[in-house]
Amino acid sequence: MVPKKEISMVPDMGKWKRSQAYADYMGFVLTLNEGVKGKKLTCEYKVSEEAEALVSGVLPADKCAAAPEIAVYLKESVGNATRIDYGTGHEAAFAAFLCCLCKVGALRVDDQLAIVFMVFNRYLSVMRKLQRTYRMEPAGSQGVWGLDDFQFLPFIWGSSQFIDHPTLEPRHFIDERVVNEHHQDYMFLDCIKFINEMKTGPFAEHSNQLWNISAVPSWSKVNQGLIRMYKAECLEKFPVIQHFKFGSLLSIQPTKP
């Protein structure tokens, strides 16, 4: 089933919040959040043998029929070609794409770290390149739905990587020396490094929300807070979700009680 838009007016948001798609999407984000807890980007992790096949044929032979449905999310994930903008809705489309690959069994449970550290992280570098090259506009009014104008998920998963870290605390991520030393291990710091390269002036001014987060005492509190904020500021905002598409894998049907 080729996915289509279902949320055309603000009152439709209730359908989304009650939908199987919302439950599946949020479940996927939280499962990965748990999976990367305390792990470095450079740690050893399993990469499934299907990676090659995924790239060439994207799907195992018996799942080829799902390709048109899944491809929609991938196409939606690189920003809008007309507006040359990009934001958390496009990021959500990429996470939805990965979620669909899990639902059809092309990616498996033990691929969790590879999904975040390899695939999603590679996606971030592509998007940063596009943001640099095309000076993409943040979607929404001045990137209001992203922590750095564009992204949100790498901050959630990135803060989970730091949970129970022996020395690095949230207050350290605004220290450029720490960022430069550890950004290859931690997604959160890699995001901060990108901000430092793209923006000038005091950090507290150009990235006020992140500056406030640096005052939170522990990474687990940062992580919980970001999950709550993601639901409220991205997934519950009509301008973001009006573009989301629903098919058979991510269905608008209400969750089964």
C-alpha positions as CSV (number, residue, x, y, z in Angstrom):
1,M,0.0,0.0,0.0
2,V,1.6,3.3,-1.1
3,P,1.5,5.6,2.0
4,K,-0.5,8.8,1.9
5,K,-1.2,11.8,4.1
6,E,-4.0,11.4,6.6
7,I,-3.6,14.4,8.8
8,S,-5.0,17.4,7.0
9,M,-6.4,19.5,9.8
10,V,-5.4,20.1,13.4
11,P,-8.3,18.0,14.8
12,D,-6.9,15.0,12.9
13,M,-3.9,15.0,15.3
14,G,-6.0,12.8,17.7
15,K,-6.1,10.1,15.0
16,W,-2.3,10.2,14.8
17,K,-1.8,10.0,18.6
18,R,-4.1,7.0,18.8
19,S,-2.7,5.3,15.7
20,Q,-0.7,2.1,15.4
21,A,1.9,4.2,13.4
22,Y,2.5,6.5,16.4
23,A,2.9,3.5,18.8
24,D,5.2,1.7,16.4
25,Y,7.3,4.8,15.6
26,M,7.7,5.8,19.3
27,G,8.4,2.2,20.2
28,F,11.1,2.0,17.6
29,V,12.8,5.3,18.8
30,L,12.7,4.1,22.5
31,T,14.0,0.6,21.6
32,L,17.0,2.1,19.9
33,N,17.4,4.6,22.8
34,E,17.7,1.6,25.2
35,G,20.1,-0.2,22.8
36,V,22.7,2.5,22.5
37,K,22.7,3.3,26.2
38,G,26.3,3.7,27.4
39,K,27.8,2.7,24.1
40,K,30.4,4.6,21.9
41,L,30.0,5.1,18.2
42,T,33.4,3.4,17.8
43,C,32.4,0.3,19.8
44,E,32.2,-3.2,18.2
45,Y,28.7,-4.1,17.0
46,K,27.1,-6.6,14.8
47,V,26.3,-5.5,11.2
48,S,23.9,-8.0,9.5
49,E,25.0,-9.8,6.4
50,E,22.1,-8.4,4.5
51,A,23.7,-4.9,4.4
52,E,25.0,-5.4,0.8
53,A,21.6,-6.8,-0.4
54,L,19.9,-3.9,1.3
55,V,21.9,-1.4,-0.7
56,S,21.6,-3.2,-4.1
57,G,18.1,-4.6,-3.8
58,V,17.2,-2.8,-0.6
59,L,15.0,-5.7,0.4
60,P,15.2,-9.5,0.6
61,A,13.5,-11.1,-2.4
62,D,10.4,-12.2,-0.6
63,K,9.8,-8.7,0.6
64,C,10.2,-6.9,-2.7
65,A,6.5,-6.1,-2.9
66,A,6.9,-3.8,0.1
67,A,9.5,-1.7,-1.8
68,P,7.2,1.0,-3.2
69,E,5.7,1.6,0.3
70,I,9.0,1.7,2.1
71,A,10.7,3.9,-0.6
72,V,8.2,6.7,0.1
73,Y,9.8,7.3,3.6
74,L,13.3,7.3,2.1
75,K,12.4,9.9,-0.5
76,E,10.7,12.1,2.1
77,S,13.8,12.0,4.4
78,V,16.1,14.4,2.6
79,G,14.1,17.6,2.8
80,N,11.7,19.3,0.4
81,A,12.9,19.9,-3.1
82,T,10.6,22.9,-3.7
83,R,11.2,24.8,-0.5
84,I,14.8,23.5,-0.1
85,D,14.1,23.1,3.6
86,Y,14.7,20.3,6.1
87,G,13.5,19.6,9.6
88,T,12.4,17.0,12.1
89,G,9.6,15.8,9.9
90,H,12.1,14.7,7.3
91,E,14.2,13.2,10.0
92,A,11.1,11.3,11.2
93,A,10.6,10.0,7.7
94,F,14.1,8.5,7.7
95,A,13.5,6.9,11.2
96,A,10.1,5.6,9.8
97,F,12.0,4.2,6.8
98,L,14.3,2.2,9.2
99,C,11.3,1.2,11.3
100,C,9.6,-0.3,8.2
101,L,12.8,-2.2,7.3
102,C,12.6,-3.7,10.8
103,K,8.9,-4.5,10.4
104,V,9.5,-6.5,7.2
105,G,12.5,-8.3,8.7
106,A,15.2,-6.7,6.5
107,L,16.8,-5.3,9.7
108,R,16.7,-7.4,12.9
109,V,16.7,-6.9,16.7
110,D,20.5,-7.5,16.9
111,D,21.1,-4.7,14.3
112,Q,20.1,-2.0,16.8
113,L,23.5,-0.5,17.2
114,A,24.3,-0.7,13.5
115,I,20.9,1.1,12.8
116,V,21.9,4.1,15.0
117,F,25.7,4.1,14.7
118,M,26.2,3.2,11.1
119,V,23.0,3.9,9.1
120,F,21.5,6.8,11.0
121,N,24.9,8.3,11.6
122,R,25.8,8.1,7.9
123,Y,22.4,9.7,7.1
124,L,23.3,12.6,9.4
125,S,26.6,13.2,7.5
126,V,24.7,13.2,4.2
127,M,22.2,15.7,5.6
128,R,25.0,17.9,7.0
129,K,26.6,18.0,3.7
130,L,23.3,19.0,2.0
131,Q,22.7,21.6,4.7
132,R,26.1,23.1,4.1
133,T,26.0,22.9,0.3
134,Y,22.5,24.1,-0.3
135,R,22.2,26.4,2.8
136,M,18.9,24.5,3.4
137,E,16.2,26.5,5.3
138,P,15.2,25.0,8.7
139,A,11.6,23.7,8.2
140,G,9.1,25.6,10.2
141,S,9.7,29.1,11.5
142,Q,13.5,29.1,12.1
143,G,13.9,25.5,13.0
144,V,11.5,25.8,15.9
145,W,11.1,22.0,16.0
146,G,14.7,21.0,16.0
147,L,17.3,21.4,18.7
148,D,19.9,22.6,16.2
149,D,17.4,23.9,13.6
150,F,17.4,20.6,11.8
151,Q,17.7,17.4,14.0
152,F,16.3,15.9,17.2
153,L,16.8,12.2,17.3
154,P,20.7,12.2,17.5
155,F,20.3,14.3,20.7
156,I,18.0,11.7,22.2
157,W,20.1,8.7,21.2
158,G,23.3,10.6,21.8
159,S,22.4,11.5,25.4
160,S,21.6,7.8,26.0
161,Q,25.1,6.9,24.9
162,F,26.4,9.0,27.8
163,I,24.2,7.4,30.5
164,D,26.5,6.3,33.4
165,H,29.6,7.8,31.8
166,P,32.3,7.9,34.5
167,T,33.6,11.4,33.7
168,L,31.6,13.3,31.1
169,E,28.6,15.2,32.4
170,P,26.0,17.3,30.5
171,R,27.9,20.5,31.5
172,H,30.9,19.3,29.5
173,F,29.3,19.4,26.1
174,I,29.7,23.2,25.8
175,D,33.4,22.8,26.2
176,E,35.0,22.8,22.8
177,R,38.0,20.9,23.9
178,V,35.8,18.0,25.1
179,V,33.8,18.2,21.9
180,N,36.9,18.0,19.7
181,E,38.4,15.1,21.7
182,H,35.3,12.9,21.9
183,H,33.0,13.7,19.0
184,Q,34.0,10.5,17.1
185,D,32.6,8.4,19.9
186,Y,29.5,10.3,20.7
187,M,26.7,11.4,18.5
188,F,25.6,14.2,20.8
189,L,29.1,15.8,20.6
190,D,29.2,15.4,16.9
191,C,26.0,17.4,16.7
192,I,27.5,20.1,18.9
193,K,30.6,20.2,16.7
194,F,28.4,20.8,13.6
195,I,26.7,23.7,15.4
196,N,30.0,25.2,16.4
197,E,31.2,25.0,12.8
198,M,27.9,26.5,11.4
199,K,27.2,29.2,13.9
200,T,29.0,32.2,15.4
201,G,28.7,34.1,18.6
202,P,28.0,32.9,22.1
203,F,26.6,29.3,22.4
204,A,24.0,30.5,24.9
205,E,22.6,32.9,22.3
206,H,22.5,30.8,19.1
207,S,21.6,27.5,20.8
208,N,19.6,28.5,23.9
209,Q,17.7,25.3,24.4
210,L,20.9,23.2,24.3
211,W,22.6,25.7,26.6
212,N,19.8,25.1,29.1
213,I,20.2,21.4,28.8
214,S,23.9,21.6,29.7
215,A,22.7,22.6,33.2
216,V,20.8,19.4,33.8
217,P,22.6,17.3,36.4
218,S,22.6,13.8,34.7
219,W,22.5,12.3,31.3
220,S,19.6,10.1,32.2
221,K,17.6,13.2,33.1
222,V,18.6,14.8,29.8
223,N,17.6,11.7,28.0
224,Q,14.1,11.5,29.6
225,G,13.6,15.2,29.2
226,L,14.5,15.1,25.5
227,I,12.1,12.1,24.9
228,R,9.2,14.2,26.5
229,M,10.2,17.2,24.5
230,Y,10.4,15.2,21.3
231,K,6.8,14.0,21.8
232,A,5.5,17.4,22.7
233,E,7.5,19.6,20.3
234,C,7.7,17.4,17.2
235,L,5.3,14.5,17.2
236,E,2.4,16.5,18.6
237,K,2.9,19.5,16.3
238,F,0.5,19.7,13.3
239,P,3.0,21.5,11.0
240,V,5.4,18.6,11.4
241,I,2.9,15.7,11.3
242,Q,0.7,17.0,8.4
243,H,3.4,15.7,6.0
244,F,3.7,12.2,7.6
245,K,2.4,9.4,5.3
246,F,0.6,6.3,6.4
247,G,0.4,2.9,4.7
248,S,0.1,-0.7,5.9
249,L,3.4,-0.9,7.8
250,L,2.8,2.4,9.6
251,S,-0.9,2.5,9.8
252,I,-3.3,5.3,10.8
253,Q,-5.6,2.7,12.3
254,P,-6.0,3.0,16.1
255,T,-3.8,0.8,18.2
256,K,-5.4,-2.4,19.3
257,P,-6.4,-2.2,23.0
